[in-house]
Amino acid sequence: MSFHEGIVPAFLQILGALSGILSKADAHCKAKNIAPEVLLDARLYPDMLPLSKQIQIACDFAAKSCARLTHSEVPSTPDTEKTFEELRARIAKASDYVKTFKPAQFDGADIREVTFPIGPTNTMTLSGQQFVNRFAFPNFYFHAATAHGILRHNGVEIEKRDFLGVS
């Protein structure tokens, strides 16, 4: 399997699943007469980020990780989404961006150095394989799973199959 095949489809699968669970959350709000902001601002714990930010960060990890691995320009996306529709549009934009990467762009990316920010003032450099295994995928899946957990905790009828995008 190529490095591209191990990365791009994984990001796309979960981004698609996130779009699906947001659609179910939107329908849940309409059916239960709940203001969408209740779920969009929901957190699993007070010191954790809200649902909307979890989605934004997951999108950023997919798009920016592909850019960093291929030494492409890293996109900047302001966090302005305030509705389910706007968050689904952000997911679609991130997915479309990830789809632009061709397999050849990932040739040698597993051993290529990747420098990335860790916090507001520090950076770290790892090989591409280490970057994917130790940073990109763990962070991407953490924020995607947290978004799923927030919605499930708040009564949206979703399950593991929804997280996997196979429902």
C-alpha positions in Angstrom: 0.0 0.0 0.0 1.3 3.5 -0.8 1.6 6.2 1.8 -1.1 8.1 0.0 -3.5 5.1 0.2 -2.8 4.8 4.0 -3.7 8.4 4.7 -6.1 10.1 2.2 -8.9 7.5 2.4 -8.7 7.4 6.2 -9.2 11.1 6.4 -12.0 11.1 3.8 -13.9 8.2 5.5 -14.1 10.0 8.8 -14.8 13.4 7.4 -17.7 11.9 5.5 -18.9 10.3 8.8 -18.7 13.6 10.6 -20.8 15.2 7.9 -23.3 12.3 8.4 -23.5 12.7 12.2 -23.9 16.5 11.9 -26.9 15.8 9.6 -28.4 13.5 12.2 -27.7 16.1 14.9 -29.5 18.8 12.8 -32.5 16.5 12.4 -32.5 15.6 16.1 -32.7 19.4 17.0 -35.6 19.9 14.6 -37.5 16.8 15.8 -37.0 17.6 19.5 -37.4 21.4 19.1 -33.9 22.0 20.4 -32.0 25.2 19.4 -29.0 24.0 17.3 -26.6 26.2 19.4 -27.3 23.8 22.3 -25.5 21.0 20.5 -23.0 23.2 18.6 -21.8 24.6 22.0 -22.0 21.3 23.9 -18.9 19.9 25.5 -18.1 16.5 27.2 -16.6 18.4 30.1 -16.3 22.1 30.9 -12.6 22.4 30.1 -13.0 20.7 26.7 -13.8 22.4 23.4 -17.4 22.5 22.1 -18.7 20.4 19.2 -18.2 23.1 16.6 -14.5 23.5 17.5 -14.0 19.7 17.5 -15.3 19.6 13.9 -13.1 22.5 12.8 -10.0 21.0 14.3 -10.7 17.6 12.7 -11.0 19.3 9.3 -7.8 21.2 9.9 -5.9 18.1 10.8 -7.0 16.3 7.7 -6.2 19.2 5.3 -3.1 20.5 7.0 -1.5 17.1 7.6 -1.8 16.3 3.8 -0.2 19.7 3.1 2.6 19.2 5.5 3.4 15.7 4.4 3.6 16.8 0.7 5.4 20.1 1.6 2.5 22.0 0.1 1.3 25.4 1.3 -0.6 24.8 4.5 -4.1 26.2 4.2 -5.5 28.7 6.7 -9.2 28.4 7.5 -10.8 30.8 9.9 -13.1 29.3 12.5 -16.3 31.1 11.7 -18.9 28.3 11.4 -22.0 28.7 13.6 -24.5 26.3 12.1 -24.7 22.6 11.2 -24.9 23.6 7.5 -21.7 25.8 7.8 -19.8 23.0 9.5 -20.9 20.5 6.8 -19.7 23.0 4.2 -16.3 23.2 6.1 -16.1 19.4 6.0 -16.9 19.3 2.3 -14.2 21.9 1.7 -11.6 20.0 3.7 -12.6 16.7 1.9 -12.3 18.4 -1.5 -8.9 19.7 -0.6 -7.7 16.3 0.6 -8.9 14.8 -2.6 -6.7 17.1 -4.6 -3.5 15.3 -3.4 -2.2 12.8 -5.9 -0.3 9.6 -4.9 2.9 10.9 -6.4 2.9 13.8 -4.0 3.3 11.4 -1.1 6.3 9.5 -2.7 9.0 9.6 0.0 6.8 11.5 2.4 7.2 8.7 5.0 10.8 9.6 5.5 10.6 13.3 4.6 11.0 15.7 7.5 7.8 17.4 8.6 7.9 20.5 10.8 4.7 21.5 12.5 3.5 23.8 15.3 2.9 22.4 18.8 1.3 25.2 20.7 1.4 28.9 19.8 5.2 29.3 19.9 6.9 25.9 19.5 7.5 23.5 16.6 8.5 19.9 16.2 10.1 18.0 13.4 9.4 14.3 12.8 9.7 12.0 9.8 6.5 11.8 7.8 5.7 8.3 9.2 6.2 9.5 12.7 4.2 12.6 12.1 1.2 10.5 10.9 1.4 7.9 13.6 2.3 10.1 16.6 0.5 13.4 15.8 -1.7 13.7 12.8 -3.9 10.6 13.1 -4.1 10.6 16.9 -5.3 14.2 16.9 -7.6 13.8 14.0 -9.3 10.7 15.5 -9.4 12.3 19.0 -11.4 15.3 17.8 -13.6 13.2 15.5 -14.4 10.8 18.3 -15.0 13.6 20.8 -17.5 15.2 18.3 -19.3 11.8 18.1 -19.2 11.5 21.9 -20.7 15.0 22.4 -23.6 14.2 20.2 -24.2 10.7 21.6 -24.0 12.1 25.1 -26.7 14.7 24.2 -29.1 12.1 22.9 -28.5 12.1 19.2 -29.2 8.6 18.0 -25.9 7.7 16.5 -23.7 4.7 17.1 -20.3 3.3 16.2 -21.3 2.6 12.6 -22.1 6.3 12.2 -18.6 7.2 13.4 -17.1 4.7 10.9 -19.3 6.1 8.2 -20.9 2.7 7.3 -24.4 3.2 8.5 
